[in-house]
Amino acid sequence: MKFRPCIDLHSGQVKQIVGSTLTDDAGDKKPDDNDLATNFATDRPASSYAEMYLRDELTGGHVIMLGPGNTDAAKSALKAYPGGLQIGGGITSSNAREWLDAGASHVIVTSHVFHNGQIDMERLRSLVDSIGKERLVLDLSCRRKPGDATGPYYVVTDRWQKYTEVKVDAVTLLDLGRYCSEFLVHGVENEGKRCGILEDLVQLLGENSPIPVTYAGGVREIADLDRVKELGKGRVDLTIGSALDCFGGSISYDDVVKWHKKENEA
């Protein structure tokens, strides 16, 4: 099991945002910052975080562009750590190759493939033909439907506001695992809230994902690393954002790196 670092960008700035407060844009209009619950924002450049992850030999992290205005910051991070970070947010068949050429190890895709509530197999196959499944990560970030506290998780798109009809379950994981190299799964309801991980979702991923998978959402203490390892049977990696001290939280980033290195000693 690995710790996977992250860099979330909003309007060109490194931020940590409560995922469920993101809203979809209308055209080129930027999201209203007053509607966002922001845990952390900094003028520290994205490239500085990338350099820190490179220094600490952390691989498989991701840069997520939340809306417009993030291209320059994202490219600066990829340049600082070429081949060490994945990129997501607005990735399509037409620009995926550009981002790989800019230094991304993989592209992360959601909305382009989950189109009109369904899996768009034509778009998915086009992506695979263009860049190869080995450089494609599918984002299966998900939520339960309102009022259904024990029901299935559904993939959500467009800044996690639009529900698809695609359930995150054993069948979906097995089917989509044939077209990509990894899954990234944000537990949207807990994302950015530091209220605890979605244990049943982590367990589902550990039991059923046929390929590497990373979970993010709700981490509040360093013991959650061990909890994810247990629930995910050592097969689910973990991203921590808002809870880390480098993003304004209380968990020591250095301690997480130490945990990761001890866990992954040769």
N, C-alpha and C positions, 0 to 999 in steps of 0.2 A: 504493500500500500504506500502511496505517495501523497505528499502535500503538493498541491498545484497552486501556484500563485496567480494573482489576477491584477489587471489594470482596467478599471471601468472609467470610461470617458463620457462626459456630457458637456456639450458646448465647448469642446477643446480643453477641458479641465479635468484633472483626476478627481473623481467624486465617488462616494458610496451612498447609494440611494435605496430607499425602501422600495423593493421591486413592484409591489402592488399599487404604488402611487404613480407609476409611469403612465402617461397617456399617449395615445396615438396622435401623430401630427395630421393636420389638414394641409395637404400640399406641401409647400416649402416652409410653412409656418413652424417656428420652433415651439416646443412645449413650454407652457407657462410655468416658470420656475416657482411661482407661488403655490402651485398645485402639488409640487414635489416635496416629499419628506426626505430631506437630505441629512444623512448622518455625518458626513465629512466632505470637505472640499479643501483643496490646497493649490497653491501656486507652484508647488514643486513639480517639475516637468515629468511627463510620462517616461521620458528617456532615463531619468534618474532611478525610477523604480525598476526599469528593465536592466539597468546596469547592476543594481543590487541583486536581482535574481540571477544574473550571469555570474556575479562574484560568488554567490552561494551555491552555484551549480544546480539550480532548480530548473527542471525541464517540464515541458508540457503545460505551462501556464497559458493564460489567455488574455487578450486585449479585447474588450467589448466596447463598441461605439454605440452609445445610446442616443440616436438621433443625428441630425446634421452637425457640421462644424467640427468634426473630430479627425478628419483625414490627416492633417499635418501632424497632430500629436501622435496618432497611431503609427504613422510611418517613422516618426522619430524613435518610438519605442522599438519597432522592428529593426531599425538600423543599429540601435544600441545593442541588441541581442539577436543577431541574425540566426535564423534557424531554431531559436529557442522559445518562441512564442506563437500561439495560434491567434487568429484574428476573426472576429465576428461582428455582425451588425451591418445590414444592408448588402450582404454578399450575394451575388447572383452568378449565373453562368457567364455573363458578359464581363465581369470584373474579377472573378476568382483568380485567374492567372496573373493579373496585375498585382494582386496582394501577395501571392506566392513569390513573384519576382521581386517584390519590395522587402522580402526577408521573412515572411511568415512560414512557419513549418507546416501549418494546416490552415484551411479556412473552415469556419463554423457557420452552418447554415440552418435557418429555421423557416422564416416566412416565405422565402422563394420556393421552397419545396412543399411546404404545407399551405396549399393554395385553395381558397374557397372552402375551407373546412376539411379538405381531404388531402391525402398524399398525392402530389402531382408526379406520377411516375415518369412522365416524359421529361420534366425538368430535372428530376433526380438522375435519370440515365444520362441526360445531356451533361450534367456536372461530372459524373463519373467518367464519361468519355473524354471530357475536356482535361481534367486534372488527375484522374485516377482515384480509386476509392481509398488508397493508402494516404492521401492528403486531405481527405474529407472527414469532418466531424459533424454529426447531426446533433443539433440542439433540441432535446426533447423536454425542455422546461415545461412544467405542468402545474395545474391547479385542479382541485375538486370544484365541482359546480356549486354555486351558492345554495345553501340550505341542505347540502348533502355531505354531512361531516364524515361519513364512513364509506362513501362511494368511490368509484374509480377516479384516478387522475387522468386528465385530458391534456394533450399538448396544447399550449397557447402560443399565439403569434402576435406580431405587431405590438411590440413592447409589453407583451404578456397580457394584453387586454382582450384579444379575440380567441374564443374557444374554437378548437377544431373538433371534429368527431372522432379523432384518433386517440384511443386509450393507450396509456403507458402500461403495457402488460406483457406477459411472456410471448404472446403471438407477435405483437408489434416489434418487440426487441429482436426476436429471432429473424423476422422478415427484413427489417431495416439494417440489421447487422451484416447483411450480404452486400450492402452498397456503401459502407463507410468503414473507417478504421477505429473510430471511437464515438461514444456518446458523451454529451455534456447535459446534465440535468439540474436545473435550478428548481428547488422547491419554492415556488413563487410566493406562497402565502407567508412563509417564514423568512424570505430573502430580506436581509438588511435589518431584521428585527431583534437579532440576538436573543431569541426566545426558545432556542432548542431546535435540534434537527428533526426532520420528519422521519421518524424511525421506521415506520412501515414502508416508506418509499425507498429508503436505503436498503432495507431487507429485500424488497422486491427486486431491486437492481442487482444486488449481490447474488441472488438465487437464479436470475433469469437472463442477465446480459451475456451474450456470447462473445463480446469484444470488450476492450477496456472502457470503463465508464467513470466519469467524475461527477460527484454530487456537490452542490453548493446550496446554502440556505439555512440560516438560523443558528449557526455555531455560536456558543456563548462562553465556553471554557475549554481549556486545553484537553480536558478529559474526553471531549467529544471526538478527538482523534481516535482514541482507543475504542470508543463506542461505535464509531463508523467501521473501524477494523473488525470489531466483533459482529455487528449486524450484517456487514457486507461481506463477511467471510474472507477478508483480506483482498477482495477483488474490486472494491469501490474506492477510488481516490477521492480526496477531499480538497475543496477550495474554501478558504476563509477570507472574508473581506472586512466588513465593518468591525468585527471583534478584535482585529489585530491592532496593536499600538501604532503601527505605521499608518493606520487609517483612522486614528483617534479612539481606538478601542482599548481594552484592558489586557488582552492576551499578548504576551511578548512574542514578537516576530522571531527573535533570536531563539527562543525556547522551542518554537514550532520547527524551525530549521534543524535544531539539535535532535528533536524527536524524529524528523524525517530522515536525517542522516544515520541515526542509530538503527532505524527500521530498515534502511536500505543498504546496510553494510554488506560488502561482498563476503 
